[in-house]
């Protein structure tokens, strides 16, 4: 994690274009994992997010399985 970009909840929310409350209540501890995506410096209450880890997981599988769903349940691999 050395040399990573650390962000507050508000900064992460702005970068992801989500509301900060959504990040705190929905993403933290369900999608974002403590020790990987965020940590509490000096064991305190404040949370800092690790942008590189979040970006890596967001883009994981982004180029795989690209298809367009069709109305009758099939898919178009376009």
N, CA, C and O atoms as a GROMACS GRO file, in nm:
protein
  312
    1UNK      N    1   0.081  -0.120   0.000
    1UNK     CA    2   0.000   0.000   0.000
    1UNK      C    3   0.085   0.126   0.000
    1UNK      O    4   0.032   0.236  -0.014
    2UNK      N    5   0.215   0.112   0.015
    2UNK     CA    6   0.302   0.228   0.020
    2UNK      C    7   0.302   0.297  -0.116
    2UNK      O    8   0.320   0.231  -0.218
    3UNK      N    9   0.282   0.427  -0.119
    3UNK     CA   10   0.277   0.502  -0.244
    3UNK      C   11   0.139   0.508  -0.306
    3UNK      O   12   0.122   0.559  -0.416
    4UNK      N   13   0.039   0.456  -0.235
    4UNK     CA   14  -0.098   0.456  -0.285
    4UNK      C   15  -0.164   0.591  -0.260
    4UNK      O   16  -0.114   0.673  -0.182
    5UNK      N   17  -0.274   0.612  -0.326
    5UNK     CA   18  -0.353   0.732  -0.305
    5UNK      C   19  -0.461   0.700  -0.203
    5UNK      O   20  -0.542   0.610  -0.225
    6UNK      N   21  -0.462   0.773  -0.092
    6UNK     CA   22  -0.561   0.753   0.013
    6UNK      C   23  -0.665   0.863   0.004
    6UNK      O   24  -0.632   0.979  -0.021
    7UNK      N   25  -0.792   0.826   0.025
    7UNK     CA   26  -0.902   0.921   0.011
    7UNK      C   27  -0.996   0.911   0.129
    7UNK      O   28  -1.012   0.804   0.189
    8UNK      N   29  -1.058   1.022   0.161
    8UNK     CA   30  -1.164   1.022   0.260
    8UNK      C   31  -1.292   0.971   0.193
    8UNK      O   32  -1.296   0.951   0.072
    9UNK      N   33  -1.395   0.950   0.273
    9UNK     CA   34  -1.523   0.905   0.218
    9UNK      C   35  -1.578   1.006   0.118
    9UNK      O   36  -1.628   0.967   0.012
   10UNK      N   37  -1.570   1.133   0.151
   10UNK     CA   38  -1.622   1.237   0.062
   10UNK      C   39  -1.545   1.240  -0.070
   10UNK      O   40  -1.606   1.254  -0.176
   11UNK      N   41  -1.413   1.227  -0.064
   11UNK     CA   42  -1.332   1.228  -0.186
   11UNK      C   43  -1.361   1.106  -0.273
   11UNK      O   44  -1.371   1.117  -0.395
   12UNK      N   45  -1.375   0.989  -0.210
   12UNK     CA   46  -1.408   0.868  -0.285
   12UNK      C   47  -1.545   0.880  -0.350
   12UNK      O   48  -1.562   0.844  -0.466
   13UNK      N   49  -1.641   0.930  -0.275
   13UNK     CA   50  -1.776   0.946  -0.329
   13UNK      C   51  -1.776   1.040  -0.449
   13UNK      O   52  -1.844   1.015  -0.548
   14UNK      N   53  -1.701   1.146  -0.440
   14UNK     CA   54  -1.692   1.240  -0.553
   14UNK      C   55  -1.629   1.173  -0.674
   14UNK      O   56  -1.675   1.192  -0.787
   15UNK      N   57  -1.524   1.096  -0.652
   15UNK     CA   58  -1.455   1.030  -0.763
   15UNK      C   59  -1.543   0.924  -0.829
   15UNK      O   60  -1.541   0.908  -0.951
   16UNK      N   61  -1.621   0.852  -0.748
   16UNK     CA   62  -1.710   0.748  -0.800
   16UNK      C   63  -1.844   0.804  -0.847
   16UNK      O   64  -1.922   0.733  -0.911
   17UNK      N   65  -1.870   0.930  -0.816
   17UNK     CA   66  -1.997   0.997  -0.847
   17UNK      C   67  -2.114   0.931  -0.775
   17UNK      O   68  -2.222   0.911  -0.832
   18UNK      N   69  -2.090   0.896  -0.648
   18UNK     CA   70  -2.193   0.846  -0.557
   18UNK      C   71  -2.208   0.946  -0.444
   18UNK      O   72  -2.123   1.034  -0.426
   19UNK      N   73  -2.315   0.933  -0.370
   19UNK     CA   74  -2.333   1.012  -0.249
   19UNK      C   75  -2.246   0.952  -0.139
   19UNK      O   76  -2.233   0.830  -0.131
   20UNK      N   77  -2.186   1.036  -0.055
   20UNK     CA   78  -2.100   0.987   0.053
   20UNK      C   79  -2.176   0.894   0.147
   20UNK      O   80  -2.119   0.797   0.198
   21UNK      N   81  -2.303   0.922   0.169
   21UNK     CA   82  -2.383   0.837   0.256
   21UNK      C   83  -2.399   0.697   0.196
   21UNK      O   84  -2.399   0.598   0.269
   22UNK      N   85  -2.412   0.688   0.064
   22UNK     CA   86  -2.423   0.558  -0.003
   22UNK      C   87  -2.292   0.479   0.015
   22UNK      O   88  -2.296   0.358   0.038
   23UNK      N   89  -2.179   0.545   0.004
   23UNK     CA   90  -2.050   0.478   0.023
   23UNK      C   91  -2.042   0.423   0.165
   23UNK      O   92  -2.004   0.307   0.184
   24UNK      N   93  -2.077   0.505   0.264
   24UNK     CA   94  -2.070   0.463   0.404
   24UNK      C   95  -2.168   0.351   0.438
   24UNK      O   96  -2.132   0.256   0.507
   25UNK      N   97  -2.291   0.361   0.388
   25UNK     CA   98  -2.395   0.268   0.430
   25UNK      C   99  -2.410   0.145   0.342
   25UNK      O  100  -2.451   0.040   0.391
   26UNK      N  101  -2.377   0.156   0.214
   26UNK     CA  102  -2.400   0.043   0.123
   26UNK      C  103  -2.273  -0.026   0.075
   26UNK      O  104  -2.268  -0.148   0.067
   27UNK      N  105  -2.172   0.051   0.043
   27UNK     CA  106  -2.050  -0.010  -0.012
   27UNK      C  107  -1.953  -0.059   0.095
   27UNK      O  108  -1.896  -0.167   0.083
   28UNK      N  109  -1.936   0.021   0.200
   28UNK     CA  110  -1.842  -0.016   0.306
   28UNK      C  111  -1.891  -0.142   0.376
   28UNK      O  112  -2.007  -0.150   0.417
   29UNK      N  113  -1.805  -0.238   0.389
   29UNK     CA  114  -1.828  -0.367   0.454
   29UNK      C  115  -1.914  -0.464   0.374
   29UNK      O  116  -1.931  -0.578   0.417
   30UNK      N  117  -1.967  -0.424   0.259
   30UNK     CA  118  -2.035  -0.522   0.174
   30UNK      C  119  -1.953  -0.545   0.047
   30UNK      O  120  -1.931  -0.659   0.006
   31UNK      N  121  -1.909  -0.436  -0.014
   31UNK     CA  122  -1.826  -0.445  -0.135
   31UNK      C  123  -1.681  -0.411  -0.101
   31UNK      O  124  -1.588  -0.476  -0.150
   32UNK      N  125  -1.663  -0.310  -0.018
   32UNK     CA  126  -1.529  -0.266   0.020
   32UNK      C  127  -1.489  -0.335   0.150
   32UNK      O  128  -1.563  -0.332   0.248
   33UNK      N  129  -1.371  -0.396   0.151
   33UNK     CA  130  -1.325  -0.477   0.263
   33UNK      C  131  -1.216  -0.403   0.341
   33UNK      O  132  -1.121  -0.350   0.283
   34UNK      N  133  -1.232  -0.401   0.473
   34UNK     CA  134  -1.131  -0.338   0.557
   34UNK      C  135  -1.000  -0.416   0.547
   34UNK      O  136  -1.000  -0.539   0.552
   35UNK      N  137  -0.891  -0.344   0.532
   35UNK     CA  138  -0.760  -0.406   0.516
   35UNK      C  139  -0.719  -0.420   0.371
   35UNK      O  140  -0.600  -0.435   0.341
   36UNK      N  141  -0.816  -0.415   0.280
   36UNK     CA  142  -0.787  -0.422   0.137
   36UNK      C  143  -0.824  -0.290   0.071
   36UNK      O  144  -0.740  -0.226   0.008
   37UNK      N  145  -0.949  -0.248   0.087
   37UNK     CA  146  -0.998  -0.126   0.023
   37UNK      C  147  -0.992  -0.004   0.114
   37UNK      O  148  -0.987   0.109   0.066
   38UNK      N  149  -0.991  -0.026   0.243
   38UNK     CA  150  -0.983   0.087   0.336
   38UNK      C  151  -0.919   0.044   0.466
   38UNK      O  152  -0.910  -0.076   0.497
   39UNK      N  153  -0.875   0.141   0.542
   39UNK     CA  154  -0.816   0.114   0.673
   39UNK      C  155  -0.841   0.232   0.765
   39UNK      O  156  -0.881   0.340   0.722
   40UNK      N  157  -0.818   0.208   0.892
   40UNK     CA  158  -0.834   0.312   0.994
   40UNK      C  159  -0.694   0.346   1.046
   40UNK      O  160  -0.638   0.270   1.125
   41UNK      N  161  -0.638   0.460   1.004
   41UNK     CA  162  -0.502   0.493   1.046
   41UNK      C  163  -0.494   0.512   1.197
   41UNK      O  164  -0.580   0.575   1.259
   42UNK      N  165  -0.391   0.455   1.254
   42UNK     CA  166  -0.362   0.465   1.397
   42UNK      C  167  -0.475   0.407   1.482
   42UNK      O  168  -0.489   0.445   1.598
   43UNK      N  169  -0.556   0.316   1.425
   43UNK     CA  170  -0.664   0.252   1.498
   43UNK      C  171  -0.776   0.346   1.538
   43UNK      O  172  -0.856   0.314   1.626
   44UNK      N  173  -0.783   0.459   1.473
   44UNK     CA  174  -0.884   0.560   1.507
   44UNK      C  175  -1.013   0.538   1.430
   44UNK      O  176  -1.028   0.439   1.358
   45UNK      N  177  -1.104   0.630   1.445
   45UNK     CA  178  -1.235   0.623   1.384
   45UNK      C  179  -1.236   0.660   1.235
   45UNK      O  180  -1.313   0.605   1.157
   46UNK      N  181  -1.149   0.753   1.197
   46UNK     CA  182  -1.144   0.800   1.058
   46UNK      C  183  -1.107   0.686   0.964
   46UNK      O  184  -1.024   0.601   0.997
   47UNK      N  185  -1.169   0.686   0.847
   47UNK     CA  186  -1.145   0.583   0.746
   47UNK      C  187  -1.078   0.646   0.626
   47UNK      O  188  -1.120   0.752   0.579
   48UNK      N  189  -0.974   0.581   0.575
   48UNK     CA  190  -0.910   0.622   0.451
   48UNK      C  191  -0.921   0.507   0.352
   48UNK      O  192  -0.893   0.391   0.385
   49UNK      N  193  -0.962   0.540   0.231
   49UNK     CA  194  -0.980   0.441   0.126
   49UNK      C  195  -0.857   0.436   0.037
   49UNK      O  196  -0.795   0.540   0.012
   50UNK      N  197  -0.822   0.318  -0.012
   50UNK     CA  198  -0.707   0.297  -0.100
   50UNK      C  199  -0.760   0.291  -0.244
   50UNK      O  200  -0.820   0.192  -0.284
   51UNK      N  201  -0.738   0.398  -0.319
   51UNK     CA  202  -0.795   0.409  -0.453
   51UNK      C  203  -0.749   0.297  -0.545
   51UNK      O  204  -0.831   0.242  -0.619
   52UNK      N  205  -0.622   0.261  -0.544
   52UNK     CA  206  -0.570   0.159  -0.635
   52UNK      C  207  -0.641   0.026  -0.616
   52UNK      O  208  -0.674  -0.041  -0.714
   53UNK      N  209  -0.666  -0.014  -0.492
   53UNK     CA  210  -0.734  -0.141  -0.466
   53UNK      C  211  -0.880  -0.136  -0.513
   53UNK      O  212  -0.931  -0.234  -0.567
   54UNK      N  213  -0.945  -0.024  -0.492
   54UNK     CA  214  -1.084  -0.009  -0.535
   54UNK      C  215  -1.094  -0.010  -0.686
   54UNK      O  216  -1.180  -0.078  -0.743
   55UNK      N  217  -1.005   0.064  -0.752
   55UNK     CA  218  -1.006   0.070  -0.898
   55UNK      C  219  -0.976  -0.067  -0.957
   55UNK      O  220  -1.041  -0.107  -1.055
   56UNK      N  221  -0.881  -0.139  -0.902
   56UNK     CA  222  -0.845  -0.272  -0.951
   56UNK      C  223  -0.966  -0.365  -0.946
   56UNK      O  224  -0.993  -0.437  -1.042
   57UNK      N  225  -1.039  -0.365  -0.833
   57UNK     CA  226  -1.155  -0.452  -0.821
   57UNK      C  227  -1.271  -0.407  -0.909
   57UNK      O  228  -1.348  -0.490  -0.957
   58UNK      N  229  -1.285  -0.276  -0.930
   58UNK     CA  230  -1.392  -0.226  -1.016
   58UNK      C  231  -1.370  -0.271  -1.160
   58UNK      O  232  -1.466  -0.306  -1.230
   59UNK      N  233  -1.245  -0.271  -1.204
   59UNK     CA  234  -1.213  -0.304  -1.343
   59UNK      C  235  -1.194  -0.453  -1.367
   59UNK      O  236  -1.180  -0.496  -1.481
   60UNK      N  237  -1.193  -0.531  -1.259
   60UNK     CA  238  -1.174  -0.676  -1.273
   60UNK      C  239  -1.289  -0.733  -1.355
   60UNK      O  240  -1.405  -0.719  -1.319
   61UNK      N  241  -1.257  -0.796  -1.462
   61UNK     CA  242  -1.357  -0.857  -1.548
   61UNK      C  243  -1.430  -0.760  -1.638
   61UNK      O  244  -1.531  -0.796  -1.699
   62UNK      N  245  -1.383  -0.638  -1.648
   62UNK     CA  246  -1.453  -0.538  -1.729
   62UNK      C  247  -1.452  -0.573  -1.877
   62UNK      O  248  -1.548  -0.541  -1.947
   63UNK      N  249  -1.349  -0.636  -1.926
   63UNK     CA  250  -1.341  -0.669  -2.068
   63UNK      C  251  -1.394  -0.807  -2.101
   63UNK      O  252  -1.394  -0.847  -2.218
   64UNK      N  253  -1.439  -0.880  -2.001
   64UNK     CA  254  -1.487  -1.015  -2.023
   64UNK      C  255  -1.638  -1.017  -2.040
   64UNK      O  256  -1.709  -0.929  -1.990
   65UNK      N  257  -1.687  -1.116  -2.110
   65UNK     CA  258  -1.830  -1.142  -2.124
   65UNK      C  259  -1.910  -1.020  -2.170
   65UNK      O  260  -2.013  -0.988  -2.111
   66UNK      N  261  -1.864  -0.955  -2.274
   66UNK     CA  262  -1.940  -0.845  -2.329
   66UNK      C  263  -2.048  -0.900  -2.420
   66UNK      O  264  -2.019  -0.967  -2.519
   67UNK      N  265  -2.173  -0.872  -2.385
   67UNK     CA  266  -2.284  -0.920  -2.466
   67UNK      C  267  -2.403  -0.826  -2.449
   67UNK      O  268  -2.410  -0.747  -2.354
   68UNK      N  269  -2.496  -0.837  -2.544
   68UNK     CA  270  -2.617  -0.757  -2.541
   68UNK      C  271  -2.735  -0.851  -2.518
   68UNK      O  272  -2.756  -0.942  -2.598
   69UNK      N  273  -2.811  -0.832  -2.411
   69UNK     CA  274  -2.925  -0.920  -2.386
   69UNK      C  275  -3.035  -0.896  -2.491
   69UNK      O  276  -3.064  -0.782  -2.527
   70UNK      N  277  -3.095  -1.004  -2.537
   70UNK     CA  278  -3.202  -0.996  -2.637
   70UNK      C  279  -3.337  -1.018  -2.570
   70UNK      O  280  -3.344  -1.074  -2.460
   71UNK      N  281  -3.443  -0.975  -2.634
   71UNK     CA  282  -3.577  -0.978  -2.574
   71UNK      C  283  -3.626  -1.119  -2.544
   71UNK      O  284  -3.704  -1.137  -2.450
   72UNK      N  285  -3.586  -1.219  -2.618
   72UNK     CA  286  -3.633  -1.356  -2.595
   72UNK      C  287  -3.538  -1.437  -2.507
   72UNK      O  288  -3.548  -1.559  -2.503
   73UNK      N  289  -3.449  -1.370  -2.437
   73UNK     CA  290  -3.362  -1.439  -2.343
   73UNK      C  291  -3.225  -1.475  -2.399
   73UNK      O  292  -3.137  -1.516  -2.322
   74UNK      N  293  -3.203  -1.461  -2.527
   74UNK     CA  294  -3.073  -1.489  -2.586
   74UNK      C  295  -2.978  -1.371  -2.568
   74UNK      O  296  -3.016  -1.268  -2.512
   75UNK      N  297  -2.858  -1.387  -2.616
   75UNK     CA  298  -2.761  -1.278  -2.608
   75UNK      C  299  -2.691  -1.263  -2.743
   75UNK      O  300  -2.677  -1.359  -2.819
   76UNK      N  301  -2.648  -1.142  -2.770
   76UNK     CA  302  -2.571  -1.112  -2.890
   76UNK      C  303  -2.428  -1.080  -2.847
   76UNK      O  304  -2.406  -0.984  -2.773
   77UNK      N  305  -2.334  -1.159  -2.891
   77UNK     CA  306  -2.193  -1.135  -2.859
   77UNK      C  307  -2.137  -1.038  -2.961
   77UNK      O  308  -2.082  -1.080  -3.063
   78UNK      N  309  -2.150  -0.910  -2.934
   78UNK     CA  310  -2.117  -0.811  -3.034
   78UNK      C  311  -1.995  -0.737  -3.010
   78UNK      O  312  -1.958  -0.651  -3.089
   0.00000   0.00000   0.00000
